[in-house]
């Protein structure tokens, strides 16, 4: 059940289910908290699970200007404060992983464990920044539909695209629900985000790194680099999955998370 709360001058929509040690899951771009539906259902059996819509996404407010990864991390921390949560497992996929790393950088004492899914630590290349700028321009001119068409073959494996129309529709609908203004703010923020490569060796908490075997956006090599640098990390490669591995292969993804959290 969705709840809303006023934090950092925006309204944040979130869900809070289950009891026990807390897990906070942070969605990617350009999605919303519903991307974690299967994880919420499964993990809330033995955990208190919180999923939220980042600013400019889903049912949360759009903020003026660029919504930085640090601002989004501060929103997560404020949500934890408002719900009396001192420490939690913090996890994110793709852009949610960037926010997760920013969270650890800002609030390391608030982190019990980390989950980094289909993400990377390094900042955008100049080529990557230019691509985001082009995408932002296209969104402002044409809306989210062309972006959905462009992104879907990268977000989902060819097998999923051809054989699972329900999954394709779910991901496409999430993209179409994202406001153009929120998407553009997130694109600009990702282009400007810090490089957290040096942070990796300072991460002291147990960390699960998960990546789709066929992910072309944040390839397996990016996850291997993080695994090499984070001392207490475990790497799990999700077979037959691309960038949104938790949606394409929820059973594999959930098994990895549950084993990591020692259900």
JOFENHU-V797349 format. One record per residue. N is the residue number from 1. PHI is phi as a letter, one per 30 degrees, with the letter a starting at -180 (none if undefined). PSI is psi as a letter, one per 20 degrees, with the letter a starting at -180 (NA if undefined). OMEGA is omega in whole degrees, 0 to 359 (999 if undefined). Layout:
<<N,PHI,PSI,OMEGA> <N,PHI,PSI,OMEGA>>
//
This chain:
<<1,none,p,183> <2,d,p,171> <3,b,q,176> <4,b,q,180> <5,b,q,179> <6,d,o,181> <7,b,p,174> <8,h,l,176> <9,i,j,173> <10,b,r,173> <11,c,p,181> <12,c,p,176> <13,c,p,181> <14,a,r,172> <15,b,q,185> <16,b,o,184> <17,b,q,174> <18,i,r,178> <19,b,q,179> <20,j,a,177> <21,e,q,190> <22,c,p,172> <23,b,p,176> <24,c,p,183> <25,c,p,187> <26,c,p,186> <27,d,r,178> <28,c,a,178> <29,c,q,352> <30,c,m,188> <31,c,b,177> <32,a,a,187> <33,d,h,183> <34,d,i,178> <35,d,i,181> <36,c,j,187> <37,e,g,182> <38,d,h,179> <39,d,h,178> <40,e,g,182> <41,d,g,186> <42,d,g,186> <43,d,h,182> <44,d,i,175> <45,d,g,183> <46,b,j,183> <47,b,r,168> <48,c,o,186> <49,c,p,178> <50,c,p,172> <51,b,q,182> <52,b,q,170> <53,c,p,176> <54,d,q,181> <55,e,p,182> <56,i,j,181> <57,b,q,176> <58,h,c,182> <59,c,j,177> <60,d,q,183> <61,d,q,171> <62,c,p,178> <63,c,q,178> <64,d,p,176> <65,i,a,181> <66,d,p,176> <67,c,n,186> <68,d,r,176> <69,e,h,179> <70,d,g,177> <71,d,g,180> <72,d,h,177> <73,d,h,177> <74,d,h,175> <75,d,g,179> <76,d,g,180> <77,d,g,179> <78,d,h,177> <79,d,g,176> <80,d,g,179> <81,e,g,183> <82,d,h,181> <83,c,j,175> <84,i,k,183> <85,c,o,181> <86,d,g,182> <87,b,q,181> <88,a,r,163> <89,d,p,181> <90,c,p,182> <91,b,q,178> <92,a,q,179> <93,c,p,178> <94,h,d,177> <95,e,h,176> <96,d,h,174> <97,d,h,176> <98,d,g,179> <99,d,h,179> <100,d,g,178> <101,d,h,176> <102,d,h,178> <103,d,g,180> <104,d,h,179> <105,e,g,183> <106,d,h,190> <107,b,l,185> <108,e,h,182> <109,d,i,181> <110,c,j,187> <111,c,p,175> <112,d,g,177> <113,b,r,175> <114,b,q,171> <115,b,o,180> <116,c,o,186> <117,c,p,175> <118,h,l,184> <119,b,a,179> <120,a,r,180> <121,c,h,186> <122,d,q,178> <123,d,r,177> <124,d,q,168> <125,d,r,176> <126,d,h,177> <127,d,g,178> <128,d,g,177> <129,d,g,180> <130,d,h,179> <131,d,h,178> <132,d,h,179> <133,d,g,178> <134,d,g,180> <135,d,g,178> <136,d,g,179> <137,d,g,180> <138,d,h,179> <139,d,g,181> <140,d,h,181> <141,d,h,191> <142,b,i,181> <143,i,a,189> <144,d,i,185> <145,e,g,179> <146,d,h,178> <147,d,g,177> <148,e,g,180> <149,d,h,182> <150,d,h,188> <151,d,h,188> <152,e,g,179> <153,d,i,177> <154,c,h,183> <155,d,h,185> <156,b,q,179> <157,d,q,178> <158,e,h,180> <159,d,g,179> <160,d,g,180> <161,e,h,184> <162,d,h,189> <163,c,i,184> <164,b,m,182> <165,d,h,179> <166,d,h,178> <167,d,g,178> <168,e,g,180> <169,d,g,180> <170,d,g,181> <171,d,g,179> <172,d,g,180> <173,d,h,177> <174,d,g,180> <175,d,g,182> <176,d,h,179> <177,d,i,182> <178,d,p,181> <179,d,p,178> <180,e,g,180> <181,d,g,178> <182,d,h,179> <183,d,g,181> <184,d,g,178> <185,d,g,180> <186,d,g,178> <187,e,g,180> <188,d,h,179> <189,d,g,179> <190,d,h,179> <191,d,h,184> <192,c,j,188> <193,d,q,179> <194,d,q,169> <195,d,p,183> <196,c,j,180> <197,e,g,182> <198,d,h,179> <199,d,h,189> <200,e,g,182> <201,d,i,179> <202,c,i,179> <203,d,p,186> <204,c,i,184> <205,c,q,175> <206,e,p,185> <207,b,p,174> <208,c,p,177> <209,c,p,183> <210,b,p,179> <211,a,q,174> <212,d,p,182> <213,d,h,183> <214,c,k,183> <215,d,o,179> <216,d,i,184> <217,d,g,173> <218,b,n,188> <219,d,r,179> <220,e,h,181> <221,e,h,178> <222,d,h,179> <223,d,h,178> <224,d,h,177> <225,d,g,179> <226,d,g,181> <227,d,h,179> <228,d,h,188> <229,c,h,180> <230,c,o,189> <231,e,g,185> <232,c,l,184> <233,c,q,175> <234,b,p,180> <235,c,p,176> <236,b,p,178> <237,c,p,182> <238,d,o,182> <239,d,q,178> <240,h,k,179> <241,b,q,176> <242,c,c,190> <243,d,h,178> <244,c,m,187> <245,d,h,181> <246,d,h,179> <247,d,g,182> <248,d,g,184> <249,b,m,185> <250,d,h,181> <251,d,g,177> <252,d,g,183> <253,d,g,181> <254,d,h,178> <255,d,g,180> <256,d,g,182> <257,d,g,181> <258,d,g,178> <259,d,g,179> <260,d,g,181> <261,d,i,177> <262,i,l,179> <263,e,NA,999>>
//
